[in-house]
Amino acid sequence: MTPQDRVRAAYARLARGERPEAWITLRDEADVLADAAAVAPHLPLAGSLLAVKDNIDVAGLPTTAGHPGYAYRPSRNAPAVQRLIDAGAVVLGKTNLDQFATGLVGTRSPYGVVRAAGDPDLVAGGSSSGSAVAVALGIADLALGTDTAGSGRVPAAFQGIVGIKPTPGRVPTTGVVPACRSFDCVTVFARDLATAQRAMTVMSDADWPADAPLAAPPYPVVAVPGRDQLTGMSDEWRDAFEQAAKTLETAGAILRPIRLDPFLTAAKLLYDGGFVAERYAAVGAFLDDHPDGADPAVAAIIGAARDIPAHRLVTDTERLDRLRAEAMAEWGDADALLLPTAPIHPTIAEVEADPIGVNARVGTYTNFANLFGLAAVAVPAGPLGVQVIARGHADAVAAGVAAMLTATPAPAPAASGLRLLVVGAHLTGQPLNHQLTSAGGRLIGPARTAAEYRLHALPTRPPKPGLVRVAEGGATVDGELWELPPAALGRFLAALPAPMTLGPVRLAGGTSVTGFLCEPVAAAGAPDITAHGGWLAYLSASEET
């Protein structure tokens, strides 16, 4: 199906009235078709149909943030939107949301209550309700949301799709109406992890920390709360969560228990403490002057923050620091944390009966993530789905563990690293491979040197080969190409024992990468094993003899 065919199919479904409450503004079909026709087919998101939450700017379309009186028409796209367009995505329109991104239910909007894609009696989840529904129905391939308290994860869980919430600050929030500016994140929804990660890679800034991991370890340590820690959940949903943990364990994860108290205590600070003053700073004055059109629950939450004294914010900031330290001590050496995304999936009627209380329960397991500066990926698992949470800037770890849950290949990371050719003890399955994986390295795949090298078996412990470039009589040598965080490659160089060195190695295709080499003087008296083609073949032949 061509991009234009996808556009026509989407508008045909919209014309039939499929979940109209999910949208606030749709672009003219002719304009979208023209954009689709102009997309270069080689782009990473070529022809992907994109829905944008209506607190994120799209040039020429009104940004309402869920309040008609707040609407303005931006002259330029938010950077996150522009980067997706540059990668080949085509914007369909703007989606409904809990007003001013304040809520986790999707019912707090004058543009209508957004119902779950699979059951119209259930809430879609907010605040990014319309975006998640548009993806779940297959009308959009991708959708942008935002996440302050869980709005990029809860709607994903309620629709059975994927939601990626990056480390705060990884995707620019310029052109986004703030909820709590210090904790807001731009998020992405898709029906599969690979598509969501491609979009996140496109949107992310390039200046990642030099030691940011590029992949999850092959056998990640995952912290998992015990059944008694899962407050507010039915036995059926506790069973489903435990099954998700077992799926991870079967896939190779090492499970470790964790106590959730400091995480859940911190979660309450987002709405019950001084941080909610940021919501008043963002739009409180507007709501004071424009009470008409305000959702009552949103107005009550933001209005109550008007009189929070400054010392309360300072006190809660200090308290958050203490809770973060306690939570990270509890986290310990785990690579990731597995949690339910939400403990309940309420009906619309239940939210109408208790709009504040039910909303608070929905955010039980999501509210703390941005307060602690963490990354998270929500994936389908059981009736509600689960979220994989990783440390800040360990976004690739969260995605890798999520891939284990969904039995899909680990997606490429948003950050890029430095390439390293290994030909011996650092190969997959060999004694020193853990040095690459523990440093956050990512296997790219098999590689082969140009026909300019000789390989020697060195008398080291553990046994390893030495690769030496020669002027004549060289041959190709098999190896693996890895990608490492820049800081990790520097540590390798600093700690490398003689006679090993790091230097440029020419590959069979003509490109050069950094690789493990050997000082020629050490290889001079060592057996030449080049004829075997590589270290693994040599080891196999040695075992046979």
RAMO-V133950 format. One record per backbone hydrogen bond with DSSP energy under -0.5 kcal/mol. NH is the residue of the N-H (numbers start at 1). CO is the residue of the C=O. If there is no record, write none. Layout:
BEGIN
nh/co
NH/CO
NH/CO
END
This chain:
BEGIN
nh/co
6/2
7/3
8/4
9/5
10/6
11/7
12/8
13/9
14/10
15/11
16/12
17/14
18/13
19/17
20/17
22/19
23/20
24/94
25/94
27/92
31/28
32/28
33/29
34/30
35/31
36/32
37/33
38/34
39/35
39/36
43/40
45/87
46/43
47/88
48/45
50/90
51/142
52/93
53/144
54/95
55/53
56/53
57/175
60/74
61/58
63/72
64/54
64/62
65/54
67/64
70/67
71/67
71/68
72/63
74/61
74/72
78/57
82/78
83/79
84/80
85/81
86/82
87/83
88/85
89/84
90/48
92/50
93/50
94/25
95/52
96/22
98/127
99/108
100/65
101/98
102/99
103/101
109/107
110/66
112/109
114/106
115/113
116/119
116/122
122/119
123/346
124/114
125/105
126/104
128/151
129/127
130/96
131/96
132/128
133/129
134/130
135/131
136/132
137/133
138/135
139/134
140/134
141/49
142/49
143/189
144/51
145/187
147/185
153/150
154/150
157/153
158/154
159/155
160/156
160/157
161/156
162/190
163/378
164/188
165/163
165/376
166/164
166/186
170/167
176/173
177/55
183/180
184/180
185/147
187/145
188/164
189/143
190/162
196/192
197/193
198/194
199/195
200/196
201/197
202/198
203/199
204/200
205/170
208/206
212/209
214/440
220/217
222/220
222/254
223/221
223/336
224/256
225/338
226/258
229/226
230/226
230/227
231/229
233/230
238/234
239/235
240/236
241/237
242/238
243/239
244/240
245/241
246/242
247/243
248/244
249/245
250/246
251/247
252/249
253/248
254/220
255/253
256/222
258/224
263/260
264/260
265/261
266/262
267/263
268/264
268/265
269/266
270/267
271/268
272/268
273/269
275/269
276/273
277/274
278/275
279/276
280/276
281/277
282/278
283/279
284/280
285/280
287/283
288/284
289/285
290/286
294/291
299/295
300/296
301/297
302/298
303/299
304/300
305/301
305/302
306/303
307/304
308/305
312/309
313/309
314/310
315/311
316/312
317/313
318/314
319/315
320/316
321/317
322/318
323/319
324/320
325/321
326/322
327/323
328/324
329/325
330/326
331/327
332/328
334/331
335/221
336/221
337/389
338/223
339/337
339/387
341/385
343/361
348/121
351/347
352/348
353/349
354/350
358/354
359/355
360/356
361/357
362/358
363/359
364/361
366/363
367/363
369/366
371/367
372/368
373/370
374/369
375/390
376/165
377/388
378/163
379/386
384/381
385/381
386/379
387/339
388/377
389/337
389/387
390/375
394/391
397/394
398/394
399/395
400/396
401/397
402/398
403/399
404/400
405/401
406/402
407/403
408/403
418/484
420/482
421/514
422/420
422/480
427/424
430/427
432/425
433/430
435/432
436/433
437/433
438/434
440/437
441/436
442/483
444/481
445/481
447/479
449/477
450/506
452/450
452/475
453/475
454/468
456/466
457/527
458/456
458/464
460/458
464/458
466/456
468/454
468/466
470/452
475/453
478/533
479/447
480/422
481/445
482/420
482/480
483/442
484/418
487/210
488/210
488/485
489/485
490/486
491/487
492/488
493/489
494/490
495/491
496/492
496/493
500/497
501/517
503/515
505/513
507/511
508/448
510/507
513/505
514/419
515/503
516/421
517/501
518/467
519/499
522/519
523/519
524/520
526/523
527/457
529/455
529/527
530/455
532/529
533/530
535/423
538/534
539/535
540/536
541/537
542/538
543/539
544/540
545/541
END
